Each structure stands twice: as C-alpha cells, then as structure tokens.
Amino acid sequence: MGEPVEDHKPSQQEQRDFDTYKMVVDLWSRENPIKTTKLQVLLAVNALLVSALNFSGGLKPENWHIYLAGSIFSLVWTFSIGRTCLFQDVWQIKAAEFRKRYPNDPRFSLLETAEEQKQVRPLIRRFGFVPSKYYLLFTPFGFTVIWLLILVLVSGANLA
C-alpha cells in the first residue's frame, strides 16, 4: 500500500466514493457471521435428524421421511448459504472496482491482503488457505447427497 499524498484534500466525488466503499466493505464483512450461523444451524439440524434416526430404530425403510427431510433441509441450506456467498462476492467485486478507480489511495485497499497474508505463520496459512465459501457450500451439498443415498439404498434394499 502506498503512502497517502500529503495535503491531498479529497474531492466531493472521492469522499462519496469512500463513504460508499466503507458501506460495501461493511456489507461484505456482515456476511461472515451469517454464513457461520447458517452452517451451525445446518450441523445442528443434521445432528437432530441423526438422533431421531437412532431413536426410531436406525436405518430402516420406515424412516424414509427422515432421510427425505434431511435431504430437503440440506438442499435448502445449500441454496441459502450459496446466496449469502453470492452477495459476499458481489460486495468484494464492488470494493475492487473502487480500488481500481483509486489505485494510489490506500483507503480503498482494505481487502487487499496478499502481502499481509505472506507474513502470517505457516501453519495458519496452511489451514486458512481454503476460502470459507467452498466448505460452506459443499457441506450442505454433501449432506444432501448423503441423505439421498441413504434414502435410495435403504428403500432399494427393501424392494429387493
């Protein structure tokens, strides 16, 4: 990041853009706890469904409604978390547009962290290299597939 130019008074347009940039970064950052909460609820609901399965006798064809509910709930969460990730990407793209418009103004580079990430301890970099949107999207999708496979396999075993 470059140093701010001394005695540079931002124009009204620059100030409006900076205010908008701050709002966009704020919107971007607010998506993180939303995604985390959605994932936690997804995990809790799936844990409850597994508990319901255990109480009702395990993997039996009569429990088809639990498998179907698990697949539907997980699919809905896939789309819900996907929408949250979509908007987080939109806010990041909008912030990047301001960065391109003002490349020499460090106020617009809050989300530019590539150099700072190189300074982070290696273990943290290794565990933190996967963007959250990937595991947040693939976890509910994985649950959807698992519940559907159980539904098909348990129901198919009953038909044989």
Biotite code that builds the C-alpha atoms (Angstrom):
import biotite.structure as struc

atoms = struc.array([
    struc.Atom([0.000, 0.000, 0.000], chain_id="A", res_id=1, res_name="MET", atom_name="CA", element="C"),
    struc.Atom([1.290, 3.437, -0.843], chain_id="A", res_id=2, res_name="GLY", atom_name="CA", element="C"),
    struc.Atom([1.512, 6.361, 1.495], chain_id="A", res_id=3, res_name="GLU", atom_name="CA", element="C"),
    struc.Atom([-1.289, 8.920, 1.349], chain_id="A", res_id=4, res_name="PRO", atom_name="CA", element="C"),
    struc.Atom([-0.398, 12.054, -0.553], chain_id="A", res_id=5, res_name="VAL", atom_name="CA", element="C"),
    struc.Atom([0.226, 14.894, 1.894], chain_id="A", res_id=6, res_name="GLU", atom_name="CA", element="C"),
    struc.Atom([-2.075, 17.878, 1.681], chain_id="A", res_id=7, res_name="ASP", atom_name="CA", element="C"),
    struc.Atom([-4.410, 15.990, -0.640], chain_id="A", res_id=8, res_name="HIS", atom_name="CA", element="C"),
    struc.Atom([-7.951, 17.069, 0.038], chain_id="A", res_id=9, res_name="LYS", atom_name="CA", element="C"),
    struc.Atom([-10.382, 14.518, -1.387], chain_id="A", res_id=10, res_name="PRO", atom_name="CA", element="C"),
    struc.Atom([-12.888, 15.851, -3.867], chain_id="A", res_id=11, res_name="SER", atom_name="CA", element="C"),
    struc.Atom([-16.578, 15.523, -3.096], chain_id="A", res_id=12, res_name="GLN", atom_name="CA", element="C"),
    struc.Atom([-16.746, 12.591, -5.520], chain_id="A", res_id=13, res_name="GLN", atom_name="CA", element="C"),
    struc.Atom([-13.786, 10.869, -3.827], chain_id="A", res_id=14, res_name="GLU", atom_name="CA", element="C"),
    struc.Atom([-15.398, 11.350, -0.433], chain_id="A", res_id=15, res_name="GLN", atom_name="CA", element="C"),
    struc.Atom([-18.727, 9.982, -1.688], chain_id="A", res_id=16, res_name="ARG", atom_name="CA", element="C"),
    struc.Atom([-16.903, 7.017, -3.216], chain_id="A", res_id=17, res_name="ASP", atom_name="CA", element="C"),
    struc.Atom([-15.018, 6.406, 0.031], chain_id="A", res_id=18, res_name="PHE", atom_name="CA", element="C"),
    struc.Atom([-18.244, 6.522, 2.028], chain_id="A", res_id=19, res_name="ASP", atom_name="CA", element="C"),
    struc.Atom([-19.789, 4.060, -0.430], chain_id="A", res_id=20, res_name="THR", atom_name="CA", element="C"),
    struc.Atom([-16.673, 1.885, -0.258], chain_id="A", res_id=21, res_name="TYR", atom_name="CA", element="C"),
    struc.Atom([-16.952, 1.754, 3.544], chain_id="A", res_id=22, res_name="LYS", atom_name="CA", element="C"),
    struc.Atom([-20.595, 0.673, 3.246], chain_id="A", res_id=23, res_name="MET", atom_name="CA", element="C"),
    struc.Atom([-19.674, -2.032, 0.730], chain_id="A", res_id=24, res_name="VAL", atom_name="CA", element="C"),
    struc.Atom([-16.876, -3.361, 2.972], chain_id="A", res_id=25, res_name="VAL", atom_name="CA", element="C"),
    struc.Atom([-19.282, -3.311, 5.912], chain_id="A", res_id=26, res_name="ASP", atom_name="CA", element="C"),
    struc.Atom([-21.858, -5.295, 3.914], chain_id="A", res_id=27, res_name="LEU", atom_name="CA", element="C"),
    struc.Atom([-19.121, -7.726, 2.850], chain_id="A", res_id=28, res_name="TRP", atom_name="CA", element="C"),
    struc.Atom([-17.983, -8.263, 6.438], chain_id="A", res_id=29, res_name="SER", atom_name="CA", element="C"),
    struc.Atom([-21.536, -8.762, 7.731], chain_id="A", res_id=30, res_name="ARG", atom_name="CA", element="C"),
    struc.Atom([-21.946, -11.818, 5.512], chain_id="A", res_id=31, res_name="GLU", atom_name="CA", element="C"),
    struc.Atom([-19.323, -13.805, 7.514], chain_id="A", res_id=32, res_name="ASN", atom_name="CA", element="C"),
    struc.Atom([-21.361, -14.272, 10.703], chain_id="A", res_id=33, res_name="PRO", atom_name="CA", element="C"),
    struc.Atom([-24.443, -15.013, 8.607], chain_id="A", res_id=34, res_name="ILE", atom_name="CA", element="C"),
    struc.Atom([-22.615, -17.833, 6.808], chain_id="A", res_id=35, res_name="LYS", atom_name="CA", element="C"),
    struc.Atom([-21.222, -19.169, 10.083], chain_id="A", res_id=36, res_name="THR", atom_name="CA", element="C"),
    struc.Atom([-24.656, -19.153, 11.738], chain_id="A", res_id=37, res_name="THR", atom_name="CA", element="C"),
    struc.Atom([-26.226, -20.915, 8.769], chain_id="A", res_id=38, res_name="LYS", atom_name="CA", element="C"),
    struc.Atom([-23.549, -23.615, 8.891], chain_id="A", res_id=39, res_name="LEU", atom_name="CA", element="C"),
    struc.Atom([-24.005, -24.088, 12.639], chain_id="A", res_id=40, res_name="GLN", atom_name="CA", element="C"),
    struc.Atom([-27.778, -24.475, 12.227], chain_id="A", res_id=41, res_name="VAL", atom_name="CA", element="C"),
    struc.Atom([-27.244, -26.915, 9.361], chain_id="A", res_id=42, res_name="LEU", atom_name="CA", element="C"),
    struc.Atom([-24.968, -29.031, 11.543], chain_id="A", res_id=43, res_name="LEU", atom_name="CA", element="C"),
    struc.Atom([-27.396, -28.872, 14.479], chain_id="A", res_id=44, res_name="ALA", atom_name="CA", element="C"),
    struc.Atom([-30.393, -29.880, 12.353], chain_id="A", res_id=45, res_name="VAL", atom_name="CA", element="C"),
    struc.Atom([-28.485, -32.774, 10.832], chain_id="A", res_id=46, res_name="ASN", atom_name="CA", element="C"),
    struc.Atom([-27.374, -33.883, 14.300], chain_id="A", res_id=47, res_name="ALA", atom_name="CA", element="C"),
    struc.Atom([-31.022, -33.801, 15.420], chain_id="A", res_id=48, res_name="LEU", atom_name="CA", element="C"),
    struc.Atom([-32.063, -35.834, 12.382], chain_id="A", res_id=49, res_name="LEU", atom_name="CA", element="C"),
    struc.Atom([-29.388, -38.448, 13.138], chain_id="A", res_id=50, res_name="VAL", atom_name="CA", element="C"),
    struc.Atom([-30.597, -38.550, 16.753], chain_id="A", res_id=51, res_name="SER", atom_name="CA", element="C"),
    struc.Atom([-34.173, -39.010, 15.530], chain_id="A", res_id=52, res_name="ALA", atom_name="CA", element="C"),
    struc.Atom([-32.943, -41.879, 13.379], chain_id="A", res_id=53, res_name="LEU", atom_name="CA", element="C"),
    struc.Atom([-31.305, -43.524, 16.379], chain_id="A", res_id=54, res_name="ASN", atom_name="CA", element="C"),
    struc.Atom([-34.456, -43.181, 18.472], chain_id="A", res_id=55, res_name="PHE", atom_name="CA", element="C"),
    struc.Atom([-36.609, -44.617, 15.712], chain_id="A", res_id=56, res_name="SER", atom_name="CA", element="C"),
    struc.Atom([-34.573, -47.742, 15.145], chain_id="A", res_id=57, res_name="GLY", atom_name="CA", element="C"),
    struc.Atom([-31.774, -46.704, 12.777], chain_id="A", res_id=58, res_name="GLY", atom_name="CA", element="C"),
    struc.Atom([-31.545, -47.146, 9.027], chain_id="A", res_id=59, res_name="LEU", atom_name="CA", element="C"),
    struc.Atom([-34.868, -48.732, 8.194], chain_id="A", res_id=60, res_name="LYS", atom_name="CA", element="C"),
    struc.Atom([-37.177, -48.175, 5.219], chain_id="A", res_id=61, res_name="PRO", atom_name="CA", element="C"),
    struc.Atom([-39.918, -46.905, 7.562], chain_id="A", res_id=62, res_name="GLU", atom_name="CA", element="C"),
    struc.Atom([-37.731, -43.870, 8.332], chain_id="A", res_id=63, res_name="ASN", atom_name="CA", element="C"),
    struc.Atom([-37.830, -42.640, 4.736], chain_id="A", res_id=64, res_name="TRP", atom_name="CA", element="C"),
    struc.Atom([-39.379, -39.361, 5.899], chain_id="A", res_id=65, res_name="HIS", atom_name="CA", element="C"),
    struc.Atom([-36.277, -38.567, 7.997], chain_id="A", res_id=66, res_name="ILE", atom_name="CA", element="C"),
    struc.Atom([-33.960, -39.201, 5.033], chain_id="A", res_id=67, res_name="TYR", atom_name="CA", element="C"),
    struc.Atom([-36.147, -37.084, 2.790], chain_id="A", res_id=68, res_name="LEU", atom_name="CA", element="C"),
    struc.Atom([-36.323, -34.288, 5.371], chain_id="A", res_id=69, res_name="ALA", atom_name="CA", element="C"),
    struc.Atom([-32.528, -34.366, 5.754], chain_id="A", res_id=70, res_name="GLY", atom_name="CA", element="C"),
    struc.Atom([-32.003, -34.098, 2.017], chain_id="A", res_id=71, res_name="SER", atom_name="CA", element="C"),
    struc.Atom([-34.550, -31.295, 1.595], chain_id="A", res_id=72, res_name="ILE", atom_name="CA", element="C"),
    struc.Atom([-33.264, -29.274, 4.571], chain_id="A", res_id=73, res_name="PHE", atom_name="CA", element="C"),
    struc.Atom([-29.668, -29.676, 3.400], chain_id="A", res_id=74, res_name="SER", atom_name="CA", element="C"),
    struc.Atom([-30.529, -28.692, -0.164], chain_id="A", res_id=75, res_name="LEU", atom_name="CA", element="C"),
    struc.Atom([-32.321, -25.579, 1.079], chain_id="A", res_id=76, res_name="VAL", atom_name="CA", element="C"),
    struc.Atom([-29.241, -24.695, 3.139], chain_id="A", res_id=77, res_name="TRP", atom_name="CA", element="C"),
    struc.Atom([-27.049, -25.194, 0.067], chain_id="A", res_id=78, res_name="THR", atom_name="CA", element="C"),
    struc.Atom([-29.042, -22.518, -1.754], chain_id="A", res_id=79, res_name="PHE", atom_name="CA", element="C"),
    struc.Atom([-29.300, -20.274, 1.299], chain_id="A", res_id=80, res_name="SER", atom_name="CA", element="C"),
    struc.Atom([-25.567, -20.310, 2.010], chain_id="A", res_id=81, res_name="ILE", atom_name="CA", element="C"),
    struc.Atom([-24.936, -20.011, -1.728], chain_id="A", res_id=82, res_name="GLY", atom_name="CA", element="C"),
    struc.Atom([-26.963, -16.818, -1.843], chain_id="A", res_id=83, res_name="ARG", atom_name="CA", element="C"),
    struc.Atom([-25.022, -15.392, 1.098], chain_id="A", res_id=84, res_name="THR", atom_name="CA", element="C"),
    struc.Atom([-21.728, -16.290, -0.629], chain_id="A", res_id=85, res_name="CYS", atom_name="CA", element="C"),
    struc.Atom([-23.011, -14.733, -3.852], chain_id="A", res_id=86, res_name="LEU", atom_name="CA", element="C"),
    struc.Atom([-23.619, -11.397, -2.195], chain_id="A", res_id=87, res_name="PHE", atom_name="CA", element="C"),
    struc.Atom([-20.297, -11.511, -0.396], chain_id="A", res_id=88, res_name="GLN", atom_name="CA", element="C"),
    struc.Atom([-18.619, -11.932, -3.784], chain_id="A", res_id=89, res_name="ASP", atom_name="CA", element="C"),
    struc.Atom([-20.710, -9.083, -5.194], chain_id="A", res_id=90, res_name="VAL", atom_name="CA", element="C"),
    struc.Atom([-19.592, -6.765, -2.381], chain_id="A", res_id=91, res_name="TRP", atom_name="CA", element="C"),
    struc.Atom([-15.980, -7.815, -2.911], chain_id="A", res_id=92, res_name="GLN", atom_name="CA", element="C"),
    struc.Atom([-16.250, -7.075, -6.657], chain_id="A", res_id=93, res_name="ILE", atom_name="CA", element="C"),
    struc.Atom([-17.749, -3.660, -5.932], chain_id="A", res_id=94, res_name="LYS", atom_name="CA", element="C"),
    struc.Atom([-14.936, -2.898, -3.463], chain_id="A", res_id=95, res_name="ALA", atom_name="CA", element="C"),
    struc.Atom([-12.369, -3.942, -6.083], chain_id="A", res_id=96, res_name="ALA", atom_name="CA", element="C"),
    struc.Atom([-13.921, -1.502, -8.565], chain_id="A", res_id=97, res_name="GLU", atom_name="CA", element="C"),
    struc.Atom([-13.209, 1.344, -6.145], chain_id="A", res_id=98, res_name="PHE", atom_name="CA", element="C"),
    struc.Atom([-9.659, 0.047, -5.698], chain_id="A", res_id=99, res_name="ARG", atom_name="CA", element="C"),
    struc.Atom([-9.163, 0.194, -9.478], chain_id="A", res_id=100, res_name="LYS", atom_name="CA", element="C"),
    struc.Atom([-10.602, 3.693, -9.606], chain_id="A", res_id=101, res_name="ARG", atom_name="CA", element="C"),
    struc.Atom([-8.266, 4.910, -6.839], chain_id="A", res_id=102, res_name="TYR", atom_name="CA", element="C"),
    struc.Atom([-5.144, 2.710, -7.105], chain_id="A", res_id=103, res_name="PRO", atom_name="CA", element="C"),
    struc.Atom([-2.907, 5.141, -5.208], chain_id="A", res_id=104, res_name="ASN", atom_name="CA", element="C"),
    struc.Atom([-5.303, 5.785, -2.338], chain_id="A", res_id=105, res_name="ASP", atom_name="CA", element="C"),
    struc.Atom([-4.676, 3.275, 0.479], chain_id="A", res_id=106, res_name="PRO", atom_name="CA", element="C"),
    struc.Atom([-8.109, 3.945, 1.961], chain_id="A", res_id=107, res_name="ARG", atom_name="CA", element="C"),
    struc.Atom([-9.575, 1.847, -0.858], chain_id="A", res_id=108, res_name="PHE", atom_name="CA", element="C"),
    struc.Atom([-7.333, -1.176, -0.326], chain_id="A", res_id=109, res_name="SER", atom_name="CA", element="C"),
    struc.Atom([-8.722, -2.650, 2.882], chain_id="A", res_id=110, res_name="LEU", atom_name="CA", element="C"),
    struc.Atom([-9.483, -6.004, 1.252], chain_id="A", res_id=111, res_name="LEU", atom_name="CA", element="C"),
    struc.Atom([-6.094, -6.207, -0.489], chain_id="A", res_id=112, res_name="GLU", atom_name="CA", element="C"),
    struc.Atom([-4.282, -8.536, 1.920], chain_id="A", res_id=113, res_name="THR", atom_name="CA", element="C"),
    struc.Atom([-1.986, -10.691, -0.254], chain_id="A", res_id=114, res_name="ALA", atom_name="CA", element="C"),
    struc.Atom([1.213, -9.160, 1.151], chain_id="A", res_id=115, res_name="GLU", atom_name="CA", element="C"),
    struc.Atom([-0.003, -9.341, 4.757], chain_id="A", res_id=116, res_name="GLU", atom_name="CA", element="C"),
    struc.Atom([-1.025, -12.989, 4.310], chain_id="A", res_id=117, res_name="GLN", atom_name="CA", element="C"),
    struc.Atom([2.592, -13.842, 3.452], chain_id="A", res_id=118, res_name="LYS", atom_name="CA", element="C"),
    struc.Atom([3.595, -12.643, 6.937], chain_id="A", res_id=119, res_name="GLN", atom_name="CA", element="C"),
    struc.Atom([1.184, -14.965, 8.754], chain_id="A", res_id=120, res_name="VAL", atom_name="CA", element="C"),
    struc.Atom([2.613, -18.075, 10.427], chain_id="A", res_id=121, res_name="ARG", atom_name="CA", element="C"),
    struc.Atom([2.894, -21.031, 8.018], chain_id="A", res_id=122, res_name="PRO", atom_name="CA", element="C"),
    struc.Atom([0.511, -23.320, 9.932], chain_id="A", res_id=123, res_name="LEU", atom_name="CA", element="C"),
    struc.Atom([-2.232, -20.695, 9.918], chain_id="A", res_id=124, res_name="ILE", atom_name="CA", element="C"),
    struc.Atom([-1.681, -20.089, 6.188], chain_id="A", res_id=125, res_name="ARG", atom_name="CA", element="C"),
    struc.Atom([-1.977, -23.837, 5.510], chain_id="A", res_id=126, res_name="ARG", atom_name="CA", element="C"),
    struc.Atom([-5.229, -24.202, 7.407], chain_id="A", res_id=127, res_name="PHE", atom_name="CA", element="C"),
    struc.Atom([-6.641, -20.896, 6.218], chain_id="A", res_id=128, res_name="GLY", atom_name="CA", element="C"),
    struc.Atom([-5.937, -21.194, 2.505], chain_id="A", res_id=129, res_name="PHE", atom_name="CA", element="C"),
    struc.Atom([-9.374, -22.573, 1.584], chain_id="A", res_id=130, res_name="VAL", atom_name="CA", element="C"),
    struc.Atom([-11.959, -19.803, 1.237], chain_id="A", res_id=131, res_name="PRO", atom_name="CA", element="C"),
    struc.Atom([-14.920, -20.405, 3.524], chain_id="A", res_id=132, res_name="SER", atom_name="CA", element="C"),
    struc.Atom([-17.405, -20.240, 0.660], chain_id="A", res_id=133, res_name="LYS", atom_name="CA", element="C"),
    struc.Atom([-16.164, -23.619, -0.589], chain_id="A", res_id=134, res_name="TYR", atom_name="CA", element="C"),
    struc.Atom([-16.648, -25.639, 2.565], chain_id="A", res_id=135, res_name="TYR", atom_name="CA", element="C"),
    struc.Atom([-19.790, -23.678, 3.386], chain_id="A", res_id=136, res_name="LEU", atom_name="CA", element="C"),
    struc.Atom([-21.296, -24.658, 0.034], chain_id="A", res_id=137, res_name="LEU", atom_name="CA", element="C"),
    struc.Atom([-20.034, -28.230, -0.133], chain_id="A", res_id=138, res_name="PHE", atom_name="CA", element="C"),
    struc.Atom([-21.004, -29.193, 3.426], chain_id="A", res_id=139, res_name="THR", atom_name="CA", element="C"),
    struc.Atom([-24.785, -28.832, 2.939], chain_id="A", res_id=140, res_name="PRO", atom_name="CA", element="C"),
    struc.Atom([-24.499, -30.246, -0.578], chain_id="A", res_id=141, res_name="PHE", atom_name="CA", element="C"),
    struc.Atom([-22.619, -33.235, 0.846], chain_id="A", res_id=142, res_name="GLY", atom_name="CA", element="C"),
    struc.Atom([-25.350, -33.747, 3.451], chain_id="A", res_id=143, res_name="PHE", atom_name="CA", element="C"),
    struc.Atom([-27.952, -33.600, 0.666], chain_id="A", res_id=144, res_name="THR", atom_name="CA", element="C"),
    struc.Atom([-26.158, -36.317, -1.299], chain_id="A", res_id=145, res_name="VAL", atom_name="CA", element="C"),
    struc.Atom([-25.637, -38.481, 1.799], chain_id="A", res_id=146, res_name="ILE", atom_name="CA", element="C"),
    struc.Atom([-29.305, -38.262, 2.849], chain_id="A", res_id=147, res_name="TRP", atom_name="CA", element="C"),
    struc.Atom([-30.441, -39.059, -0.703], chain_id="A", res_id=148, res_name="LEU", atom_name="CA", element="C"),
    struc.Atom([-28.044, -42.018, -0.929], chain_id="A", res_id=149, res_name="LEU", atom_name="CA", element="C"),
    struc.Atom([-29.351, -43.376, 2.362], chain_id="A", res_id=150, res_name="ILE", atom_name="CA", element="C"),
    struc.Atom([-32.928, -42.919, 1.134], chain_id="A", res_id=151, res_name="LEU", atom_name="CA", element="C"),
    struc.Atom([-32.211, -44.754, -2.115], chain_id="A", res_id=152, res_name="VAL", atom_name="CA", element="C"),
    struc.Atom([-30.098, -47.516, -0.570], chain_id="A", res_id=153, res_name="LEU", atom_name="CA", element="C"),
    struc.Atom([-32.405, -48.249, 2.349], chain_id="A", res_id=154, res_name="VAL", atom_name="CA", element="C"),
    struc.Atom([-35.527, -48.055, 0.190], chain_id="A", res_id=155, res_name="SER", atom_name="CA", element="C"),
    struc.Atom([-33.850, -50.124, -2.547], chain_id="A", res_id=156, res_name="GLY", atom_name="CA", element="C"),
    struc.Atom([-32.805, -52.796, -0.051], chain_id="A", res_id=157, res_name="ALA", atom_name="CA", element="C"),
    struc.Atom([-36.456, -53.092, 0.965], chain_id="A", res_id=158, res_name="ASN", atom_name="CA", element="C"),
    struc.Atom([-37.554, -53.561, -2.652], chain_id="A", res_id=159, res_name="LEU", atom_name="CA", element="C"),
    struc.Atom([-35.056, -56.348, -3.340], chain_id="A", res_id=160, res_name="ALA", atom_name="CA", element="C"),
])
